[in-house]
């Protein structure tokens, strides 16, 4: 009886593959709204415990500590959930415009589309500032890319809106300005720009936009009177400590030891500091991991003069001891290349001892945790996919733009490495898969149009 009913639906075209595909996309979106949104709290890290805006820091860029307080999100669950849903809508709308469902015809493309959308929706909420920034980046690039389909006035409005959204995204994660600049450059160059205008576009994308973003970050930090904490010193302290502990050059070790004198506690020996240094986490050298009271033994500075001295020492390290610095980074390269611990945090995949609603939420996250455990959400898998597509399956197209995203991601993550956290790499990986899917859908559409 059921089979007859199913055949009737198919014969009458009520239930087609395309309709099921579209419905699945929106079902994923609604599932994220109903299951993920209620279980994710605002902020990240210790900012949630800071009662006053002026007591917050710029450690996580301007938007993360300020916007929730300005909009009173932390005091109103309804407002916070509405904000989360807005971010989800931005992600969904951006995906739909960059990768129109109507153009996806192949079954393999549909499956990849749904898996990509599923991971993207979850990351847009669970990834905190990284996820919010990525959702806004996709929305901004989609607005710019689709502007050419409209009238001249709408084109300008969509381009302006796209730039505003991208600037806001950069205030959630300042280091993503590198990928924003690259996407703007390649997007405009492909759609409108003539060869004579490429230099001007490069100047705007790689000089004007980053400078303007950093200037805005500085202006907002001072306007909101956030405590200046110089977050970039994490990388500098980690690099100097790594050279001090692991370098085979006595000169490099002595230089790094002297540079760290103002940041280590007097009762902490070099041996004790190096004892806890590991190639997968800044926190290992910031606090005693085995101490009950969690005493600090490597203290970042809030003093501008000390920070400038640290930055000068780190710069000298790069130019005076480049071999030792590169050797240190190679120790981290494996973590950067394979890091994928955003979803797999070592807990039970599903905790049935908690309430039913939370168990369903964990069940919804189960597929992405499995992808995490299988190292599919990593640079390694993506580069392996590129290799396979070039050698075995030449009908799979990986554009230069997509490959460049991976290369930029590895460079940025390796240079700014302070922890093996998947949320640092996922923005680049998800953008890579979006561009791969987009290009292959376009190739399929173009081929079918000639038939």
N, C-alpha and C positions, 0 to 999 in steps of 0.2 A: 504493500500500500504506500509506504513512504517513498519507494523508488518510483512509483507511478507519479506521485505528487512532484518529485524532483524533476522527472522528465517533462512534466507539464510546465513547470516553471521555466525550464530551459527552452522548450519549444516556443513558449510565448515571449521569450526574451526578457522575462522579468529578472532572471538571475544570470547575468553574464560574468565572464572573467573580469572585465573592466569594472563592472559595478562592485563586485566583491573586493577588488583591489582598492578602489576609492573608499569603500566603506571601512576597510581594514585600517587605512590611514587615519580616518577620523575616529575610529574606535581606539586606536593607539593614543590619540590626542586626549580623548575623553577619559581613558584609563589613567593617563598621567595626571589629569586634573583631579580625579576622584580618589586616586590611591597614593600618589607621590606628594601632591601639594599639602595635604593635612599632616604629613609626617616629617616635614622639613622646616626647621625653625630659621628665623632670620640671622644674619651675620655669619661670621666664621671666626674661630679662635676666641681670644679673650676680649675682643671688642664688645661682645654682648654684655659683659659685666661692667662696662664703664658707664656711669650714670649721667655724665654731662658731656655735651658735644665738644666743649673746649678741652676736655681731658682726653679725648680720643686722639689717635695718632694717624699719620699718613702711611703707616706700615703696609697697608693694603690698598693704597691709592685713594683718591679723594672721595669717589662716589660710595665706596663700600661702607665707611663709617658715618658719612653725612646724610646720604639720601634716606635711609630708614628712619633717622631721627627727624629730619625735616618733614617727612610725610607721616611721622608718628606711627610707623609700621610696627615697631616693637611693642607698643602698648595696645594695638588693635589687631587681633587675629584676623578679623574680616578684611582689613586693609592689606595686611601682609599676604593673605591668600589671593586677594584681588591682584596684587603686584606680581605674585608668582604666575598667576594665570595670564597676565599681560605679557610676561616674558615667554610663556609657552605659546601664546598667540603669535608673538614676534617670530619665534622659531618656526612654527607651522606655516605662517604666511611667507616667510623668507624661503623655506624649502619649496613650497608650492610654486613660487615665482621663478626660482632658479631652476627647479626641476619639475616642470608641469606634468601632472599625472596623465593628462590626455595624450602626451607624446610617448609614454612608456608602454610598449607593446609586448616585448619579449618577456617570457616568464621569469628568466634569470634576472632581468633588470627589475622586475616587479618585486622579487624576493629581496634583492639587494636594497631597493628603495625602502621597503618596510623595515628591514633590519637597521639601515642607516637612520631612518626616522625615529625608530624606537630608542636607539642609543642616544640620538641627539636630544630627544625630549627629556630623557632621564638626566642627561648631563646638564641641560639648560637649567635644571633646578638643583641637582645635587652638587654640581660643580662650583657652587657659590659664585664668587666674582668672575671666575674663568668661564663658567657656563653662561652667566648673564651677558658677559662681553661677547662671547661667540654668537649667541642668539641675535644680539644687536648688529654684529658684523654681517651676518647672513642677511638680515633685514635691510641694512644699508646698501650692501652690494646689490641685492635684488632690486631695490628701488632704482639705483643708478643703471643697472643693466637693462631693465625693462623700460627705461624712459624713452628710448628711441622709438618705441611703438606708439607714442602719444603725440599730440599736437605740440607746437613749439613752446607754448606757455606751460603746459603740463610737464614737458620735458624739464624745463628749468626748475619747476617746483619740486619734481621728484628728485632731481640731482641735488638741490639744496637740502631737501629732507634727508636724503641718503647721507650727505656729508655731516649733517647735524647728528644723526643717529650714530655714525661712526665715531665722531668726536666724543659723544657720551660713552660709547663702548670703550674707548681708550682710557677714560677716566675710571673705569672699573679694573682695567689691567693695562698699565702703561706700556709694558713690554710688547703687547700685541700690536703696537703701532707699526712695527716692522712688517707684519703680515698685512695690515690694513693698507699701508703704502704700496706694497707689492700688488695687492688685489686691485686697488684703484688704477695703478699704472697699466696692468694687463687688461683690465676691463675696458678702459677708455681707448687704449691703443688698438684693441681688437674691433671696437664698434665704430668709432668716429675719426680717430686721429690719422692724419696723413703723416708721411715720413718727415716732412719739414717741421712738424710740431712735436715730435717725440722728445727732443731736448727740453722744451718748455714743460712738457708733461712730467718728465723725469725730475726736473727741478721742483715742481709743485709736489710731486708724490714723495720724493725721498729727502727733500730739504725743508720746504715750506710747511708741509703737513706735520712731520715730526717736531720741528721747532715750535710750531703753533701749539701742538698738543702738550709739549713739555712746559711751554710758557703758561698755558691755561692751567695745567696742574699746579705750577708754582703759585699762580695768582689765587686759585681757589684754596690752596693750602693755607696761604696767609690770610685770605678773607675770612675763612672759617676759624682761623686761629688754632689749627690743628698742631699738636706737638710734633715737631720735626724729628724723625727718628732715623732718617737716611737708610731705608731698607736695603739699598744696594751694598751696604757694608757686610751683609750676610755672606755674599759671594767672596768679598775681599778677605774677610776673616777666615773663612773656610779654606780658601786657596793658600793663604799664608800659613795656616796651621798644617795643611797637608804637606806643603813644601818643608816646613820645619820638622815634621815627623817622619816623612817618607823619602825625602831627597837623599841621594848619595853624594851630593856636593857639600862639603863642609862650609864653603863660602855662602851657598844658598841657604843652608840651615842657620848659620849665624845671622844672616841678613833678616830672615823671617822671624827669628827669635827676638831680635832687637825691635822689629816692627810691631810685635805683639806685646811688648812690655807694658804698655798703658792699658791693655785690655784684659790681662790675666790677673787673678787675685793673688795677693802676696803669698798666701799659704799654699798655692797650687804650683807644683813643680812641673817642669816640661814633660817628665816621664808620666805623670798622672794625667796630664792633658792628652798626651798621645795615646794613652792606654784606652781611651774611649773613642778615639777618632775612627770612624768607619766610612767606607766609600758609598754610603747611601743615606746620609742624613745629617743636616746641620745641627739638629737638636742634640746629637750625641756629644758634641763638644761644648754646647751652651750650658747644659746642666748635668749634674751627676745622675746618671740613669739608675744607679743602685742606692741613692741616698733617700732616706725617708723624708727629710725636709727639703729636698730638691734645691740645694744651694747652687747658686751660679758660680761658675769658675772661669767663664769667658764672657765678659760683659760688653755688649755693644754700647756705643756712645751716643749721647744726644747733643754733645757739644760740637759745634760746627768746626772749630779749630782742630779738635782731635780727629774729626772725620776727614778733614782736608789732608791732614798728615797721613792718615791711614790710606786715603786714596792715592796720595803721592807715592807712598811705599809700595802699594800694589802695582802702580804703573811702572815704577822702577823694576819691580820683580819681573814684569812681562818683557821688558826690553833688556834687562841685564842678565836674567836667568830664564830665557825662553824654553830651553831644553827641559829644565826642571818643571816648569809650569805645564808644558805639553805632556810630560810623563805623568804628572798628577792627573791631568784631564783624561788620559787614557785609562786610568783606574776607574774613573766614573763612566767611561763610555759604555761599558756593558750595562750599567744601570739605566742610562739614558736610552739605550737602544732597545732594551727589553722591559723598561719600567711600565707597569700596568697595574697599579695597586689602588686605583680610585674606588673600585667596587669590591674587590676582594681584600677585605681587611682581617681575614683570619677567623671571623665569627661563623656561627652556624649559618648555613644557607637559608634555612627556614626555622625559626624558633617557635615551636608549637605551644610552648609554655606561656606565651604572651597572648593578648586578646586577639580575637578573630580578625578584626580589621587590620591589625599590624601584621598578622601572619599572611593575609592576602597581599598586603603591600610588599612583603618580602618575596612572596611567590611571583609577583610581577617583576621584581628585580632579578629573579633567579636566572633567566637566560643571559642577561648582561654579565652576571657574575661568572657564568660558565665561559662566556667569551673571554673574560678577564683571565680565568685560570688556564685557558688554552693559548694564551699569549697572542690572541688575534687582534687585540686593541693595542698594538705595539708598532714601532718603527720597523722592527725586524720583519713582521708579517707583511707590512705594506711594501717594503723594498723587495721582499721575496715575490710578492704579487707582480711588481713591475718586471722583475727578471723573468718570471714564468710567462707573462704576457708578451715579452719580446722574443723569447726563445721557442716556446711551445704553442702558444695561442696568439698568433699575430693578428687575429681578427679582433682582439681586445685592444683598444686604443688607450694609452696613457699619455696625455698631452704634456708638453714641456712645462706648462703652467702648474699642472698637478705634481709633477716630479719636483719642480722648484719649491713647492710648498713643503714637501718632505725634507729637502735639503736645508731650507731656512729653519724649519722646526728643529732639526738635529743641532744645527749651529747655535741657535738661540738657547735651547735647553741645555746643551753642553756648556756654553759660556756662562749661563746663569744658574748652573746646577747647585741646589742646596738640599734637595731631598728627592727620593725616588717616588714621586707622587704622580700618578697618571693624569691628574688634571692639568699638569703642565704640558703634556704632550698631546692630549686628546683634541684640543682646538685645531692643531695642525693636521692631525690624522683625520678628523671628521671633514675638514675642508678638502683634504686630499680625496677622500672617497666621494664627496659631493661633486668634485670636478671630474673624477673618473666616470661616475655615473652619468653626469651631464653630457660629456663628450661622446660616450658610447650610445646614449639615447639619441643624440643628434645624428650620429653616423647611421644608426638603424633607420631613423626617419628619412634621411637623405637618400639612402639606398632604396627604400620602399617607394619614394616619390618618383624614382626613375623607372620603376617596373610598370 
